[in-house]
Amino acid sequence: MSVIKIQDLNVWFGDAYNRVDAVKGASFEVAKGESFGLVGESGSGKSTILKAITGLAPTWDGFVEVEDNRLSGEKRDRTFFKNVQMVFQDPYASLHPRHTVDQVLSETLSLHGMTGIDTRVEKLLEDVGLGRKFRFRYPHQLSGGQRQRVAIARALAGEPDILLLDEPTSALDVSVQAEILNLLTDLRKEHGLTYLMVSHDLPVIGHMCDRLAVMRNGEIVEIMDVAALRAMQAQHDYTRDLLAASVAA
């Protein structure tokens, strides 16, 4: 069963002579429990698809359905964000600098109508590999990897079904990236989550995802499974170039 369905999605910014077509005719589906990747160079439109889903890019047309609910360009309601959460690229920018970890998680839990806040905060911190000693620290007292763990804990607070992951490790040191990716893999299995993940890094997508769509200049040029990716069996010339570049790197 598909929990995300996208057909002929077009997303643009501006109008008339200033119009920029960021996504053109994108179509794909993500099955329940699957991890699906969007990969391509910067500016290829992959993050814009996530923005359209979450209502951050309101000018679009086409068909977008999440968990049997067809979406429009209007702002998303609280029910949507209880079921769908996003983890952003920069964990420092996404956390309030004057709020402790406890405030970040407690306020999020309250917004989702959760009870037993204290117990839930400690459980969230345990789930992301931190623990209670980090509860009353501020973002500037945490490393980049620790901040991203807090951001992931915040995303999990409402017990969502779907996580949208926008380059979740690209702002982190290489030594920390694998830890966060492994954490996300474990959380997906533990909570039965569905992932839609954006990355410019093919090895990251190969590690995290079951299938992927390759984007170029706003268009999806190829959809393939990770087994074909690992076997270097791309059909499109652009995908082959990306694979060659990732091997050379």
JOLINCOR-V838639 format. One record per residue. N is the residue number from 1. OMEGA is omega in whole degrees, -180 to 180 (none if undefined). D_FIRST is the distance of its C-alpha to the first C-alpha in whole Angstrom. Layout:
# JOLINCOR-V838639
[[N/OMEGA/D_FIRST] [N/OMEGA/D_FIRST]]
This chain:
# JOLINCOR-V838639
[[1/180/0] [2/177/4] [3/172/6] [4/177/9] [5/180/10] [6/-179/14] [7/175/16] [8/-180/20] [9/173/20] [10/178/24] [11/-180/26] [12/177/29] [13/-178/32] [14/179/36] [15/180/37] [16/-176/39] [17/-179/41] [18/-176/40] [19/174/36] [20/178/34] [21/-174/31] [22/178/28] [23/-174/25] [24/172/25] [25/-178/23] [26/178/20] [27/173/16] [28/177/13] [29/178/10] [30/-178/8] [31/177/5] [32/179/6] [33/-179/9] [34/169/10] [35/-174/14] [36/-176/14] [37/169/18] [38/-174/20] [39/179/23] [40/180/26] [41/175/30] [42/-179/31] [43/-178/31] [44/176/28] [45/-174/26] [46/178/23] [47/179/24] [48/177/24] [49/177/21] [50/180/20] [51/177/23] [52/180/22] [53/-176/19] [54/179/21] [55/180/24] [56/174/26] [57/-170/26] [58/-176/27] [59/178/28] [60/170/25] [61/-174/24] [62/-177/21] [63/176/17] [64/-180/15] [65/178/13] [66/-179/11] [67/176/10] [68/177/10] [69/179/14] [70/-175/15] [71/175/18] [72/179/22] [73/-179/24] [74/178/26] [75/-180/26] [76/-179/23] [77/-176/24] [78/179/24] [79/179/21] [80/-176/19] [81/171/21] [82/-178/20] [83/-176/16] [84/179/17] [85/-177/20] [86/174/21] [87/-172/24] [88/-176/27] [89/-173/29] [90/-176/32] [91/-180/32] [92/-179/36] [93/-176/35] [94/179/32] [95/179/34] [96/-174/37] [97/-178/40] [98/178/42] [99/175/39] [100/175/39] [101/178/36] [102/179/37] [103/-180/37] [104/-175/34] [105/-179/32] [106/180/33] [107/179/33] [108/178/29] [109/179/29] [110/179/31] [111/179/29] [112/177/26] [113/-179/28] [114/174/28] [115/-179/31] [116/-172/33] [117/-177/33] [118/-179/36] [119/-178/34] [120/178/30] [121/-179/32] [122/179/33] [123/178/30] [124/180/28] [125/176/31] [126/-178/31] [127/-178/27] [128/173/28] [129/177/31] [130/-178/34] [131/-171/36] [132/-178/38] [133/179/41] [134/-169/39] [135/-174/38] [136/176/41] [137/176/41] [138/-179/41] [139/-178/39] [140/177/42] [141/-178/43] [142/173/39] [143/179/39] [144/179/36] [145/178/34] [146/177/34] [147/179/34] [148/175/30] [149/177/30] [150/179/31] [151/177/28] [152/177/25] [153/178/27] [154/179/27] [155/-178/23] [156/-171/22] [157/-179/25] [158/-178/23] [159/-177/20] [160/174/17] [161/-172/13] [162/171/14] [163/173/17] [164/-172/18] [165/-176/21] [166/-179/24] [167/-169/26] [168/-179/26] [169/-172/29] [170/180/31] [171/-175/33] [172/174/34] [173/-179/37] [174/-178/35] [175/-178/36] [176/-175/34] [177/-178/31] [178/179/30] [179/-179/30] [180/178/28] [181/178/25] [182/176/26] [183/-180/25] [184/177/22] [185/-180/21] [186/-179/22] [187/178/21] [188/179/17] [189/-176/17] [190/-174/19] [191/-179/17] [192/-174/14] [193/170/14] [194/-179/12] [195/163/14] [196/-168/15] [197/177/19] [198/175/22] [199/171/25] [200/-170/27] [201/-179/28] [202/177/26] [203/177/27] [204/178/25] [205/179/22] [206/179/23] [207/-169/23] [208/-164/20] [209/175/17] [210/178/15] [211/-179/15] [212/172/17] [213/179/19] [214/-177/22] [215/176/24] [216/178/28] [217/176/30] [218/-177/27] [219/172/25] [220/-177/22] [221/-179/24] [222/171/22] [223/-176/18] [224/175/18] [225/-173/17] [226/177/20] [227/177/21] [228/177/23] [229/-179/24] [230/179/26] [231/180/27] [232/-176/28] [233/178/27] [234/180/26] [235/-175/26] [236/-179/28] [237/-179/31] [238/177/30] [239/178/28] [240/178/30] [241/178/33] [242/179/30] [243/180/30] [244/179/34] [245/-179/35] [246/177/32] [247/-180/34] [248/-179/38] [249/none/37]]
